[in-house]
Amino acid sequence: MTQAIIKTVSLSKIYVLNDPRVQALKNISMEINEEDFAVISGPSGAGKTTLLNILGGLDKPSDGEVFVHDTRLNDLSGDVLAAFRCANIGYVFQAYNLISTLTAKENIEFAMELAGFYGKKNNQRTLELLKLVRLEDRGTHLPSQLSGGEQQRVAFARALANDPPIILADEPTGNLDEKTTLEIVDILKTLKENGKTIIVVTHDPRISELASTRIRMVNGEIV
């Protein structure tokens, strides 16, 4: 029997920007089961990225609760929260967010070192991940020497560095051409087949076809 790996209860988020208050999320209650492939869609400003950031422990809710593996993220802060993210969640950003002075291989290894892993196994794991994203021959290249699609594939490899059970991705094909988009879709298919729990913010119908769960958001609410 599958069980919820992520759960929110009456989740709300308010940003105070000078005087105006912006309510990005309103009373979100939802569950994502183990091995689900969930797609979050909706118009710009619907709160999709805010929700993803809170699920991943990158942001805190203004009200409500977030549970990952039955751990209440509201109770975690600082180093404890960072360690929990490293062990459980891989995050792929639309803007890639690679370290510009590190090679593709070093970007992946750095993620492992942040989680406290060192040694020869890291090198083997890095090579396996570069092979997974079809960049075996680009490991020594800096981000500036890679195309946008190649950088996004490195970002996927980095998110998988510590083999986390949960992968979150924010518009992973938003800046990519048709050919590279299909390559990212293939990577997501492989991760789904490997039993990862995946949550993707996307407008791409080819990614939506992979979904076992679809979440539509409008004005900070699930509709």
N, C-alpha and C positions, 0 to 999 in steps of 0.2 A: 504494500500500500504506500503510495506517495504521501509525503507530508510537506507542509509549508516550510520552506527554507528562508523566506523573507516575508515579513508581515508588518503592516502599518495599521495603527488604530487612531482614527480621528486626527489625522496629520494635517497641520496647518503651518504655513510659513508667511510671515509678514516682513517686508523690507521697509525700513524707514529711511527715505531719501530726503534729507533736509526736513521739510515740513510734510510733504505728502507721504502717505502710507500706501504701499503696494502689497496687496495680498496675492502672493504667487500661488499658494496652495490653499484649498478650502476643504477641510474635513475629509481627507483621503483615507479610506479604509480598504485594504487590498491584501491579497495573499499570492505569492509566487511559489509553486511547488518545486521540489527537486527535479532537475532535468527538464524543466519547462524552457521553452524558447518564447519569451514574451516580447512583443513589439509595442512600444508606446508611440502613438501618433497624435497629431493635432496641429492647429494653426500656430503660427509664431506668437509667442507670449502666452501660450496655454499653460506653462509651468512644467514642461516635460524635462528640461535639463535640471531645474530645481529639484524635482522629484528624484531624478537619477542621482544627483549629488548627495541627497539626504540618504537614499538607500545605500550608497557607497561610503557613508561616513565622512564625506568631504564637507558637509554642511550640517547644521543643527536645525531641527524644527523649532518653530515658535511655540507650538503646542502639539500634543499628541505623542505617540510612541512609535519607535522603529525597532523591530526585532530581526536579527540575522542569526540563524542557528540557535534560536531561543535566547540569544544574548541581547539585552536591551541596550542599544547603542547610546541612548540618552545618558546612561550611567557612566560611559567611558569618555575619557578626555586625554589629551596630550599623547604621551608615549604609548599608553595602553591602547588607545584607539588606533594609532598608527600601526602598532604590532598586529592588532586584530585585522586591519585592512590587508596588511602584507600576507597574512596567512590565509585569508578567506576570499579576497576580492581582487580581480584584475580589472583595471580601468583603461579603456581606449578613448582618447579625446579626439574631437574633430580636428583640432589644430596640431595633432601628433604629440607635441610637447616633448620631443627628444632633446637630449642635452647636446648642444651644437658642437662642443669640443671633444665629444666621445664618438668613436666609430659605432657602427650598427652593433657589432659584437659587444663592445664595451657598454653600450646603453643597456643591453640585456643583462650583462653580468653585474652591472651596478645595481639593478633591481634585486638580484639575488643577494648581493652583499648587504643591502639595506635590511633584508630579512635575516641576516646573520649566517648566510651560507657562503662557504669559501672552498677552494681546493679544486682538484682535477675533475670532480664530478660536475662542477659548474661549467667547465669548458665543454664537456661532453653534452650537457644539457643545452648549452647555447647553440652548439652545432646542430643538434636535433631540431631546435626551434627555428633556426635559419632555414633548415631543409623544409620544415613544415610550411613556412611562408614563401618558399621557393626563392630564397636569397642566399644560398650557400656561397655564391661567388661574389657577394657584395658585403661580406662581414667586416672588411677593413676600410670601408668607405665612411666618410663623415656624412651627416645629414645633408649638408649643402651639396654633396656629390650624388645624392639620390633624388629620384623623381618624387612627386607627392605621393603617388601610389606605393612606391617602395618605402617611403617613410612611414606610411600608415601600416604597412605589413610589418615593419620593424616594431611599431607601436603594439601590434597584436602579439608579436613574439615576446616583447617585454612584459605585457600584461599576463602572459602565461608562464613567466620565468619560474615562479614557485608553485606551479600547477594548482592554482586556486580553484575551488569548486564553482565559483560565481564569476562570470564575466559581464561587465557593464560597458556598453559602447554608445557614445553620443554622436549621432549622424556620421558613422564611419565611412560612408561613401559620398558625403555631402560635397567634397571638393574634388572628386575624382572623375576621370573620363570613363567612357563605356567599358573599355577593355579592363581597366584596373578595378572598376566596380565589380565586374564578374569575378575577378580574382579574390576580392574581399568576400563576396557571397560564397565562393567555394571554401574559404577558410572557415566561415561561420557554419557551413554545412558540416565540415569535418569536426568542429567543436561540438556541434549538436549530436553527431554520431558517437562522439566520445563521452557523452553523458554530462557535459557541462550544463549548469543552469545559466541561461543567457538572457539579458535584458537589453534591448536595443531601442534607442530613440531614432526613428527614421521615417522618411516619407517614401522610401524606395519600395515599390511593389514587389521587387524580386526578393528582398529581405522579408517582407511581410508574408510571402508565400511559405516561408520556413516556420512561421509562428504556430505554436500550440495555444498561445494566449494572446489576445489583442486588447489593448487598453487605449481608448480614445479619450483625449483630454480637451476641454474647452474652458477658458477662463478659470484655470486652476482647479477644475473639478473633473472627475471621471464621469463620462456620459455614456 
